């Protein structure tokens, strides 16, 4: 998944280390999410990309100003993130199209 993300960036002319910096953080269990997100925020993250609902919720708890892009595991409507999506979709139909297509 990470290499596909890098490839997508290259396809639009963005190179890791030159135009953007990808700061990867891997955790071994859910209890490490808060510390991982906190570290990214402290290092000046401009965008958070998360995989799974638990990581996304941890990111959402730590920031309301940094955009969060996530790869859902399961159905977002079944998680606590669904309310945030409904609010975002109401505010920005383009965002809803991007998230649900």
DSSP file (Angstrom, degrees, kcal/mol; ACC not computed):
  #  RESIDUE AA STRUCTURE BP1 BP2  ACC     N-H-->O    O-->H-N    N-H-->O    O-->H-N    TCO  KAPPA ALPHA  PHI   PSI    X-CA   Y-CA   Z-CA
    1    1 A X     >        0   0    0      0, 0.0     4,-2.0     0, 0.0     5,-0.1   0.000 360.0 360.0 360.0 -39.7    0.0    0.0    0.0
    2    2 A X  H  >  +     0   0    0      1,-0.2     4,-2.5     2,-0.2     5,-0.2   0.917 360.0  48.6 -66.0 -42.7    2.8    2.4    0.8
    3    3 A X  H  > S+     0   0    0      1,-0.2     4,-2.6     2,-0.2    -1,-0.2   0.887 109.6  52.5 -66.2 -36.8    4.6    1.8   -2.5
    4    4 A X  H  > S+     0   0    0      2,-0.2     4,-2.4     1,-0.2    -1,-0.2   0.896 109.2  50.8 -63.3 -39.1    1.3    2.3   -4.4
    5    5 A X  H  X S+     0   0    0     -4,-2.0     4,-2.1     2,-0.2    -2,-0.2   0.930 111.3  47.4 -62.3 -46.5    0.9    5.6   -2.5
    6    6 A X  H  X S+     0   0    0     -4,-2.5     4,-2.5     1,-0.2    -2,-0.2   0.906 111.0  51.9 -61.4 -41.7    4.4    6.7   -3.5
    7    7 A X  H  X S+     0   0    0     -4,-2.6     4,-2.3     1,-0.2    -1,-0.2   0.912 107.9  51.8 -62.1 -43.0    3.8    5.7   -7.1
    8    8 A X  H  X S+     0   0    0     -4,-2.4     4,-0.9     1,-0.2    -1,-0.2   0.895 109.5  49.8 -60.7 -40.2    0.6    7.7   -7.2
    9    9 A X  H ><>S+     0   0    0     -4,-2.1     5,-3.0     1,-0.2     3,-0.8   0.924 110.0  50.5 -62.9 -43.9    2.5   10.7   -5.9
   10   10 A X  H ><5S+     0   0    0     -4,-2.5     3,-1.9     1,-0.2    -2,-0.2   0.883 103.1  60.7 -61.3 -37.5    5.2   10.2   -8.6
   11   11 A X  H 3<5S+     0   0    0     -4,-2.3    -1,-0.2     1,-0.3    -2,-0.2   0.770 108.3  43.7 -63.4 -25.0    2.5   10.0  -11.3
   12   12 A X  T <<5S-     0   0    0     -4,-0.9    -1,-0.3    -3,-0.8    -2,-0.2   0.217 128.0 -97.3-104.2  14.7    1.4   13.6  -10.4
   13   13 A X  T < 5S+     0   0    0     -3,-1.9     2,-0.5     1,-0.2    -3,-0.2   0.638  82.0 128.8  87.3  15.5    5.0   14.8  -10.2
   14   14 A X      < -     0   0    0     -5,-3.0     2,-0.5    -6,-0.2    -1,-0.2  -0.918  37.4-165.3-108.8 125.3    5.6   14.6   -6.4
   15   15 A X    >>> -     0   0    0     -2,-0.5     4,-2.7    -3,-0.1     3,-2.1  -0.923  25.7-115.5-113.8 128.4    8.7   12.8   -5.2
   16   16 A X  B 345S+a   20   0A   0     -2,-0.5     5,-0.2     1,-0.3   -10,-0.0  -0.391 104.2  18.6 -59.8 129.4    9.2   11.7   -1.6
   17   17 A X  T 345S+     0   0    0      3,-3.7    -1,-0.3    -2,-0.1     4,-0.1   0.177 128.2  52.8  92.7 -17.0   12.1   13.6   -0.1
   18   18 A X  T <45S+     0   0    0     -3,-2.1    -2,-0.2     2,-0.3     3,-0.1   0.760 127.5   6.6-112.0 -54.5   12.0   16.3   -2.8
   19   19 A X  T  <5S+     0   0    0     -4,-2.7     2,-0.3     1,-0.2    -3,-0.2   0.731 134.7  16.2-102.5 -29.8    8.5   17.7   -2.9
   20   20 A X  B   < -a   16   0A   0     -5,-1.4    -3,-3.7     2,-0.0     2,-0.5  -0.924  65.9-135.0-138.4 161.3    6.9   15.9    0.0
   21   21 A X        -     0   0    0     -2,-0.3     2,-0.7    -5,-0.2    -5,-0.1  -0.987  12.7-156.2-122.1 123.5    8.1   14.0    3.1
   22   22 A X        -     0   0    0     -2,-0.5     2,-0.8     2,-0.0    -2,-0.0  -0.884   6.5-167.9 -99.6 117.7    6.4   10.7    4.0
   23   23 A X        -     0   0    0     -2,-0.7     2,-0.3     2,-0.0    -2,-0.0  -0.865  11.5-160.1-107.9  97.0    6.9   10.0    7.7
   24   24 A X        -     0   0    0     -2,-0.8     2,-0.4     2,-0.0    -2,-0.0  -0.600  10.5-175.7 -83.2 135.1    5.8    6.4    8.2
   25   25 A X        -     0   0    0     -2,-0.3     2,-0.4     2,-0.0    -2,-0.0  -0.986   3.2-168.9-130.8 122.4    4.9    5.1   11.6
   26   26 A X        -     0   0    0     -2,-0.4     2,-0.3    10,-0.0    -2,-0.0  -0.901   4.5-165.2-109.2 139.2    4.0    1.5   12.2
   27   27 A X        -     0   0    0     -2,-0.4     3,-0.1     1,-0.1    -2,-0.0  -0.901  19.1-149.4-121.5 153.3    2.5    0.3   15.5
   28   28 A X  S    S+     0   0    0     -2,-0.3     2,-0.3     1,-0.2    -1,-0.1   0.637  80.9  11.4 -96.6 -16.1    2.2   -3.2   16.9
   29   29 A X  S >  S-     0   0    0      1,-0.1     3,-2.0     0, 0.0     4,-0.3  -0.989  79.3-102.4-156.5 163.7   -1.1   -2.7   18.8
   30   30 A X  G >  S+     0   0    0     -2,-0.3     3,-1.5     1,-0.3     4,-0.4   0.756 111.0  69.5 -60.0 -27.7   -3.9   -0.2   19.2
   31   31 A X  G 3  S+     0   0    0      1,-0.3     4,-0.4     2,-0.1    -1,-0.3   0.707  94.9  58.1 -66.1 -16.5   -2.5    1.2   22.5
   32   32 A X  G <> S+     0   0    0     -3,-2.0     4,-2.2     1,-0.2    -1,-0.3   0.585  82.0  87.3 -87.1 -11.6    0.4    2.8   20.5
   33   33 A X  H <> S+     0   0    0     -3,-1.5     4,-2.9    -4,-0.3     5,-0.3   0.925  84.3  51.9 -56.5 -50.7   -1.9    4.8   18.2
   34   34 A X  H  > S+     0   0    0     -4,-0.4     4,-2.5     1,-0.2    -1,-0.2   0.914 113.0  44.5 -56.4 -44.2   -2.2    7.9   20.5
   35   35 A X  H  > S+     0   0    0     -4,-0.4     4,-2.2     2,-0.2    -1,-0.2   0.895 113.8  50.9 -66.3 -39.6    1.6    8.2   20.9
   36   36 A X  H  X S+     0   0    0     -4,-2.2     4,-1.9     2,-0.2    -2,-0.2   0.937 113.4  44.1 -63.3 -47.0    2.2    7.6   17.2
   37   37 A X  H  X S+     0   0    0     -4,-2.9     4,-2.6     1,-0.2     5,-0.2   0.920 111.8  53.5 -64.5 -43.7   -0.3   10.3   16.2
   38   38 A X  H  X S+     0   0    0     -4,-2.5     4,-2.5    -5,-0.3    -1,-0.2   0.906 108.2  50.8 -57.4 -43.2    1.0   12.7   18.8
   39   39 A X  H  X S+     0   0    0     -4,-2.2     4,-1.7     2,-0.2    -1,-0.2   0.901 110.1  49.1 -62.8 -41.9    4.5   12.3   17.4
   40   40 A X  H  <>S+     0   0    0     -4,-1.9     5,-2.0     2,-0.2    -2,-0.2   0.916 111.9  48.6 -63.7 -43.2    3.4   13.0   13.9
   41   41 A X  H ><5S+     0   0    0     -4,-2.6     3,-1.5     1,-0.2    -2,-0.2   0.919 110.7  50.7 -62.8 -43.8    1.5   16.1   14.9
   42   42 A X  H 3<5S+     0   0    0     -4,-2.5    -1,-0.2     1,-0.3    -2,-0.2   0.820 105.4  57.1 -64.1 -30.9    4.6   17.4   16.9
   43   43 A X  T 3<5S-     0   0    0     -4,-1.7    -1,-0.3    -5,-0.2    -2,-0.2   0.427 125.5-101.5 -82.2   2.6    6.8   16.8   13.9
   44   44 A X  T < 5 -     0   0    0     -3,-1.5    -3,-0.2    -4,-0.2    -2,-0.1   0.779  48.5-172.0  90.5  27.8    4.5   19.1   11.8
   45   45 A X      < -     0   0    0     -5,-2.0    -1,-0.2     1,-0.2     3,-0.1  -0.245  12.9-169.5 -54.1 137.8    2.4   16.7    9.8
   46   46 A X  S    S+     0   0    0      1,-0.3    21,-0.6    20,-0.1     2,-0.3   0.570  75.5  19.1-102.5 -16.2    0.3   18.5    7.2
   47   47 A X  E     -b   67   0B   0     19,-0.2     2,-0.5     2,-0.0    -1,-0.3  -0.972  67.3-149.9-153.9 137.3   -1.8   15.4    6.3
   48   48 A X  E     -b   68   0B   0     19,-2.7    21,-3.3    -2,-0.3     2,-0.5  -0.952   7.5-167.6-112.3 131.2   -2.4   12.2    8.2
   49   49 A X  E     -b   69   0B   0     -2,-0.5     2,-0.3    19,-0.2    21,-0.2  -0.978  16.3-179.6-116.5 120.3   -3.1    9.0    6.2
   50   50 A X  E     -b   70   0B   0     19,-2.5    21,-2.7    -2,-0.5     2,-0.5  -0.811  22.7-142.3-120.5 159.0   -4.4    6.1    8.4
   51   51 A X  E     +b   71   0B   0     -2,-0.3     4,-0.4    19,-0.2    21,-0.2  -0.975  67.7   7.4-122.2 117.7   -5.5    2.5    7.8
   52   52 A X  S  > S-     0   0    0     19,-2.9     4,-1.9    -2,-0.5     5,-0.1   0.036  85.7 -84.4  95.8 155.7   -8.4    1.2    9.7
   53   53 A X  H  > S+     0   0    0     20,-0.3     4,-2.8     1,-0.2     5,-0.2   0.868 120.9  55.4 -65.4 -40.2  -11.0    2.7   12.0
   54   54 A X  H  > S+     0   0    0      1,-0.2     4,-2.1     2,-0.2    -1,-0.2   0.921 111.3  44.0 -63.0 -43.9   -8.9    2.6   15.3
   55   55 A X  H  > S+     0   0    0     -4,-0.4     4,-2.2     2,-0.2    -1,-0.2   0.894 114.3  50.9 -66.2 -39.5   -6.0    4.5   13.8
   56   56 A X  H  X S+     0   0    0     -4,-1.9     4,-2.5     2,-0.2    -2,-0.2   0.903 110.2  48.7 -65.8 -41.7   -8.4    7.0   12.2
   57   57 A X  H  X S+     0   0    0     -4,-2.8     4,-2.1     2,-0.2    -1,-0.2   0.890 109.8  52.2 -65.6 -39.0  -10.3    7.6   15.5
   58   58 A X  H  X S+     0   0    0     -4,-2.1     4,-1.2    -5,-0.2    -2,-0.2   0.918 111.6  47.0 -62.1 -42.6   -7.0    8.1   17.3
   59   59 A X  H  X S+     0   0    0     -4,-2.2     4,-1.3     1,-0.2     3,-0.5   0.919 110.6  52.1 -64.2 -43.3   -6.0   10.7   14.7
   60   60 A X  H  < S+     0   0    0     -4,-2.5    -1,-0.2     1,-0.2    -2,-0.2   0.853 107.4  52.9 -62.6 -35.3   -9.4   12.4   14.9
   61   61 A X  H  < S+     0   0    0     -4,-2.1    -1,-0.2     1,-0.2    -2,-0.2   0.797 111.4  46.8 -69.2 -28.2   -9.0   12.6   18.7
   62   62 A X  H  < S+     0   0    0     -4,-1.2     2,-0.3    -3,-0.5    -2,-0.2   0.659 119.7  21.9 -91.9 -16.7   -5.6   14.3   18.4
   63   63 A X     <  +     0   0    0     -4,-1.3    -1,-0.2    -3,-0.1   -25,-0.0  -0.993  35.3 177.0-153.1 143.1   -6.4   16.9   15.8
   64   64 A X  S    S+     0   0    0     -2,-0.3    -1,-0.1    -3,-0.1    -4,-0.1   0.298  90.4  52.4-118.5   3.2   -9.2   18.8   14.3
   65   65 A X  S    S+     0   0    0      2,-0.1     2,-0.5     1,-0.1    -2,-0.1   0.658  89.6  77.4-112.8 -22.5   -7.1   20.9   12.0
   66   66 A X  S    S-     0   0    0     -6,-0.1   -19,-0.2   -19,-0.0    -3,-0.1  -0.796  85.9-117.2 -92.1 127.1   -4.9   18.4   10.1
   67   67 A X  E     -b   47   0B   0    -21,-0.6   -19,-2.7    -2,-0.5     2,-0.5  -0.320  26.2-151.3 -61.5 144.1   -6.8   16.6    7.3
   68   68 A X  E     -b   48   0B   0    -21,-0.2     2,-0.5   -19,-0.0   -19,-0.2  -0.979  12.0-173.2-122.4 121.9   -7.1   12.9    7.8
   69   69 A X  E     -b   49   0B   0    -21,-3.3   -19,-2.5    -2,-0.5     2,-0.4  -0.955  17.8-174.0-109.3 129.4   -7.3   10.5    4.8
   70   70 A X  E     -b   50   0B   0     -2,-0.5     2,-0.8   -21,-0.2   -19,-0.2  -0.948  31.5-139.0-132.8 151.6   -8.0    6.9    5.8
   71   71 A X  E     -b   51   0B   0    -21,-2.7   -19,-2.9    -2,-0.4   -15,-0.1  -0.909  38.1-137.9 -98.9 108.1   -8.3    3.5    4.2
   72   72 A X        -     0   0    0     -2,-0.8     2,-0.6   -21,-0.2     4,-0.0  -0.362  11.1-153.4 -73.0 147.0  -11.3    2.0    6.0
   73   73 A X  S    S-     0   0    0     -2,-0.1   -20,-0.3     2,-0.1     2,-0.2  -0.947  75.4 -10.8-113.3 105.1  -11.4   -1.6    7.2
   74   74 A X  S    S-     0   0    0     -2,-0.6     2,-0.6   -22,-0.1   -22,-0.1  -0.673 116.6 -28.3 100.3-162.6  -15.1   -2.5    7.1
   75   75 A X    >   -     0   0    0     -2,-0.2     3,-1.9     1,-0.1     4,-0.3  -0.820  46.5-149.8 -96.7 119.6  -18.0   -0.1    6.6
   76   76 A X  G >  S+     0   0    0     -2,-0.6     3,-1.9     1,-0.3     6,-0.6   0.837  96.1  64.4 -56.9 -32.5  -17.4    3.4    7.7
   77   77 A X  G 3  S+     0   0    0      1,-0.3    -1,-0.3     4,-0.1     6,-0.0   0.716  96.9  58.0 -66.3 -17.0  -21.1    3.8    8.5
   78   78 A X  G <  S+     0   0    0     -3,-1.9    -1,-0.3     4,-0.1     2,-0.2   0.471 102.1  68.7 -88.8  -1.6  -20.7    1.1   11.2
   79   79 A X  S X  S-     0   0    0     -3,-1.9     3,-1.4    -4,-0.3     4,-0.3  -0.594  96.4-102.1-112.9 174.1  -18.0    3.1   13.0
   80   80 A X  T 3> S+     0   0    0      1,-0.3     4,-0.5    -2,-0.2     3,-0.4   0.602 114.3  72.0 -68.2 -10.9  -17.9    6.3   15.1
   81   81 A X  H 3> S+     0   0    0     -5,-0.2     4,-2.0     1,-0.2    -1,-0.3   0.696  75.5  80.7 -77.0 -18.1  -16.4    8.0   12.0
   82   82 A X  H <> S+     0   0    0     -3,-1.4     4,-2.4    -6,-0.6    -1,-0.2   0.870  88.2  53.6 -60.9 -37.5  -19.7    7.9   10.1
   83   83 A X  H  > S+     0   0    0     -3,-0.4     4,-2.2    -4,-0.3    -1,-0.2   0.920 108.0  50.9 -61.8 -43.0  -21.0   11.0   12.0
   84   84 A X  H  X S+     0   0    0     -4,-0.5     4,-2.6     1,-0.2    -1,-0.2   0.890 110.1  50.4 -61.6 -38.8  -17.9   12.9   10.9
   85   85 A X  H  X S+     0   0    0     -4,-2.0     4,-3.3     2,-0.2     5,-0.2   0.908 108.0  51.8 -66.4 -41.4  -18.4   11.8    7.3
   86   86 A X  H  X S+     0   0    0     -4,-2.4     4,-1.9     2,-0.2    -1,-0.2   0.910 112.5  46.4 -61.9 -40.6  -22.1   13.0    7.3
   87   87 A X  H  X S+     0   0    0     -4,-2.2     4,-1.7     2,-0.2    -2,-0.2   0.945 115.4  45.3 -66.0 -47.6  -21.0   16.4    8.6
   88   88 A X  H  X S+     0   0    0     -4,-2.6     4,-2.5     1,-0.2     8,-0.2   0.899 111.4  53.1 -62.6 -41.1  -18.2   16.7    6.1
   89   89 A X  H  < S+     0   0    0     -4,-3.3    -1,-0.2     1,-0.2    -2,-0.2   0.887 108.3  50.4 -63.5 -38.2  -20.4   15.5    3.2
   90   90 A X  H  < S+     0   0    0     -4,-1.9     3,-0.2    -5,-0.2    -1,-0.2   0.859 116.1  42.3 -66.3 -34.3  -23.0   18.1    4.1
   91   91 A X  H  < S+     0   0    0     -4,-1.7     2,-0.3     1,-0.3    -2,-0.2   0.789 129.9  21.5 -82.7 -28.7  -20.3   20.8    4.1
   92   92 A X    >X  -     0   0    0     -4,-2.5     4,-1.7    -5,-0.2     3,-0.6  -0.772  55.2-174.2-146.1  94.5  -18.5   19.5    1.0
   93   93 A X  H 3> S+     0   0    0     -2,-0.3     4,-2.2    -3,-0.2     5,-0.2   0.829  90.2  59.8 -58.1 -32.0  -20.2   17.3   -1.6
   94   94 A X  H 3> S+     0   0    0      1,-0.2     4,-2.1     2,-0.2    -1,-0.2   0.892 103.9  50.2 -63.6 -38.3  -16.9   17.0   -3.5
   95   95 A X  H <> S+     0   0    0     -3,-0.6     4,-2.6    -7,-0.2    -1,-0.2   0.917 109.2  51.2 -64.5 -43.1  -15.3   15.4   -0.4
   96   96 A X  H  X S+     0   0    0     -4,-1.7     4,-2.2    -8,-0.2    -2,-0.2   0.902 109.2  50.8 -61.5 -40.7  -18.2   13.0   -0.1
   97   97 A X  H  X S+     0   0    0     -4,-2.2     4,-1.1     1,-0.2    -1,-0.2   0.919 111.5  48.3 -62.2 -43.5  -17.8   12.0   -3.7
   98   98 A X  H  < S+     0   0    0     -4,-2.1     3,-0.3     1,-0.2    -2,-0.2   0.911 114.7  45.3 -63.2 -43.0  -14.1   11.4   -3.2
   99   99 A X  H  < S+     0   0    0     -4,-2.6    -1,-0.2     1,-0.2    -2,-0.2   0.841 119.4  37.4 -72.2 -33.5  -14.7    9.3   -0.1
  100  100 A X  H  <        0   0    0     -4,-2.2    -1,-0.2    -5,-0.2    -2,-0.2   0.431 360.0 360.0-105.7   1.8  -17.5    7.1   -1.3
  101  101 A X     <        0   0    0     -4,-1.1    -1,-0.2    -3,-0.3    -2,-0.1   0.480 360.0 360.0 -86.6 360.0  -16.6    6.4   -4.9
